[in-house]
Amino acid sequence: MANANMARLQQLRRATQLGFFALFLLAPALNLLRFDLQQTQLWVLGCRWSLGIDAFKQGALSANEAALAILLRGILPALLLAAGFLGLAWRYGRVYCGWLCPHFSLVELLNGLLQRASGRLSIWEPASGPRGQGGWWPLFVLSGLFFGFLWAITLLTYLLPPAQIWSGLLHGSLTPNQARFVVIGGLLFSTEMLLARHLFCRFGCAVGLFQSLAWMANPRALVVAFARERASDCRSCNTAQAPEGAACDVACPMRLKPRNIKRLMFSCVQCGQCLRECENSHQQRGQAASLQWTVGLDALRETLKQRRQE
């Protein structure tokens, strides 16, 4: 039953990732969120978002009215959005990364392709899964290049009219600066996706960093707890994905060690893949999983236990 629940949870996570990925690509075209550099105009949910500065310059607003508009339409929404985002991270960690972030969706996709090609999830580490099949290499490389250039084009549409950018691509009429952005950005993104996907998530993403800092500040936050008194059960751990053992380590797309203490799991994205592999491994032997999510008072107990063992 637990294994079935975890499988359904992973299906739900995939659905939220796919939905947010589509939203990321379509948001500029639908004017859901973009800043038009040509018109110096912010679009939010299909509406022009103005701070009233132009009206103030034209004399339609007094200084006090303009200041109030900036506060209510600029500063306050930004503060509320940041507070809500960090509040969610304070309780549940980097759930945005693991459940919504379009870049992390590609991290998992490309990890899977690389594992099929080489038996590893990163070219920087030794093989840890089933033996690779060389026929997957072209698909891995082409996918990295495709999504790298798609990323550059999509980000450009957040700054310039999407119809203009896509029409320029189709007809070869991009301006020199637009073409430089696409080529240079595409090459940089492709390199990152092919060589350093999870490294960017761990060390280069400010959004992930602030989530992790908020999460670390809360000893009651959602955390992967390890039943250390049953550590001996892990000696015979293996699954189809990790035939040589350490299934939870192999499953982690961030290349973390899920049985570590919270401090060493700083960049955990709460994707739950380590939990799924742990369940798969222990279910084969009729045992309860050694890893589980805990939150609230149970998470506090786990934190205190870890501190005593350090």
N, C-alpha and C positions, 0 to 999 in steps of 0.2 A: 504493500500500500504506500509506504513512504517513497519507494522508488518511483511509483506511478505519479505521486504528487510532485516530486522533483522534476519528472519529465514534463508534466503539464506546466510547471512553473517556467521551465526553459522554453517551452513553446510560446508562453505568454511574453517572455522576454524577447524572443525573436520577433514576435509580432510588433511590440512597441519599438524595437530597433528599426524594423522595416518601415513602420509608419513615420517615424521621426526622420529617417533617411529621405523618404519621399518629400516630407515637409521641407527639409533643408534645401533640396533641389528646386522645389516649386515655389517657395516663399517669395523670391524676387519677382517672378513672372506674375504672381497673384497679388503683388504689392502687400503681402502680409508683413514683411519687414525688409526694408532696404533704405539706403541713403543715396539719393541721386546727386552725384557731384555736379552734374551739369546745371541742375536747378537749385542746388544746395537745399534739397527738400527731403525730410524724413517721412517715410511711409510706414504706417503701423495698422495692421488689420484692414487694409484697403482704404485707409483715410490719410489725408495729409496731416502731419503732426507739426504744429507750430507753437513756438514759445511766445509769440506776440511781439517779437523784436521788430519785425517789419512794420507792424501797426504803430509801434512806439515811434519809429523813425518818421512815419508819415503824420504823426501828431494825433493819431486816433486813440492812443492810450496815454495816460499820465505815467509818470515815473513809478508811482506806487502800484498802479494797475499792472504795469509791465513786470515789476519785481514779484508781485503776487502770481502772475501767470507763469513766470519762470520757476517759482517755487512749486506751484501746484501741478504744472504740466511737464516739468523737467526734473527738478531735484527730488521731490517727494516720490514720484513713480520709480525713479532709479533706486532710491533707498529702500522702498518696499520690496522691489524685485530682488535686490541683493540680500535683504534680510530674510525673505522667504526661501531663497536659494540656499543660503548658508544655514538657515534653521533646519531645512531638510537634510543637509549634509551633517549637521551636528547630531541629528538623531540616527540617520541611516548610512552615513558615509558617502562614498562616491557613487551613489546610485544613478546620478545623471550619466556618468561615464559608462557604467556597466549596462544600463537599460535604455539609454536614449542616444548618447553621443554618436554621430555618424562616423567620426574617425575611428572610434573603437569598434564599430561594426566591421570596418575594413580591416582592422588589426586581426580580428577573429577570422575573417574570410581568408586573408592572405596567409595567416598562420596555418590554416587548414590546408591550403594549396601547397605551401612549402613543406608541410609534414608529409603530404602524399608524394612530393617530389624527392625529398631527401631524408625523411624519417626524423626531422627535427622541426621545432617551431621558430627557431631563429638561426641564422647562418653563423652566429657567434658562439654557439654551444654544440657539444657533441650530440650525436643522435640518441634519442631517448624513447622513440616509439617504434612502430612497425617499420620494416625496411622500405625505403623509398622506391618509387618507380619513376625513372627518368623522363617518361613521357609527360609528366605533369609540369616539368620545368617551363616549357613555352607558355602554358596557360598562366603560371604564376607570374612570369615576367611581363606578359602582355596585360594581365590584370593590373599589376602595379603601375604600368605606364598609362593605361586607360584611365584609372581612377585618379592618378596624379594630375593629368591634364584636365579631367572633368572637374577636379577640385579647383584648379586655377581659373577655369572658365566660370564656374559657379560663383566663386568669390568676386570675380569681376562684375558679374551681373548684380551683385549686392551694391555696387558703386555706380554703375552705368545702366541705362535702360536695357533690360534683357533682350527685347526684340532687336535692338540695334546690334548687340554683341552676337547673337545667334545668326542674324542675317549677314553680318560681316564675315563670320566663319564660313557660312554656306557659299557666299559669293566671293570670298577672298578679298574683301574690302575693308578689313580692319585697319585702323590708323597705325602708324609705326609704334606708338606707345602702347596701344592695346595689344598688338602682336608681340611686343617685347614682354609684356606682363604675362601673356599666355605661355610663351615659350620658356621664359626663365622660371616662372612660377610652376609650370608643369614639370620641368626637369627637377626642380628642388623637391616638389611634393612626391614625384615618382621615386627619387632617391631615398627619401625618408620612408616611404611605404615599403620599398623593397629591402632596405637595409636596417632601419632603426625604428620600426613602428612602435613597439612597446616602450622603447627607450624615450621617445618623445612624450608618450603618455606619463611615464614615471618622473621624468626630470625636466621636460620642456613645456608642459602645459600649465599655464597659470590657473585656468579654471579647475583643473584637477588638484593643484597644489592647495588652493584655498579651501576646497572641500575636505582635503585630508587634514589640514590644520584645524578646521572646525570639528571634525570627527575625533581627532586625537584629544581635544579638550574635554570631551564628554566620556567619562568612564562607563556610562550606561548605554552608550551607542551600540548599534547593531555590530556584532563581531562574530567571526568564525572561531568557535571554541573547539579545543582539542582535548579529548579525554586522555590525559597523559598517563593515568593509572593503567590504561589499556594499550600503551605504546607497543607492547610486544606483539599485539595483533597485526601491526603494520609490517612485520617482517615478511609475511607471506602475501603481501598486498600485490595484486596484479589484475589488469583488465586487458581487453583487446587493444586499447589505446596505449597501455603501458605494460607490455608483457614482462618487462624486467623489474617491475615494482615501482613504488613511489607514484602511484596513479594520480594523487592529488597534485603533486609537483608538476607532473607532465601536463596535466589538464589546464593549469593556470596560464591564461594568455598573457599575463603581465610578468611571467617568469619569476613568481614569488614562491616561497615555501609556506604553504598554508598552515603547517603545524607550528610555525613560529609564533612568538608572542606578538601582541598588537603593535608594539613599537616598530618591529621589523616588517610589519604588514602595512606600512604607511600608505602605500599606493594601491591597496586592495580596492577593486571596483565593485565588489559585492555581486559578481556575476553568478556565483553559485556553481560554477563548473567543477570546482574541487569537491564540493559536497556531493554532486552527482556521481563522480568517479569513485569517491569513498564509499558511497552506498552500493554502487555496482560491485566493487571489490568485496565488501563485507557480506553482501547478500549471497554471493557464491558459496560462502562458508557458514551461512546461517547465523551471522553475527550482526549486532547493531553497529551502525556507522560510528566512526571515531570522531568525525567532524560534524558540527551542527551550528546553525545560526542561533545566537542568543542576543537578547536585547533587554533593556531595563535592568531590573534587579539581578537577573541571571548574568547579564553582561558585566555588571559591577563585581559580582562574585568572581567571575573569570579574570577580570582585571586585577583584583586583589590577589588572587591565586598566582597570577603571573608575576606580580611584584615580589611576592615571597620567594618565588623560585629563581629570581634573577640573582 
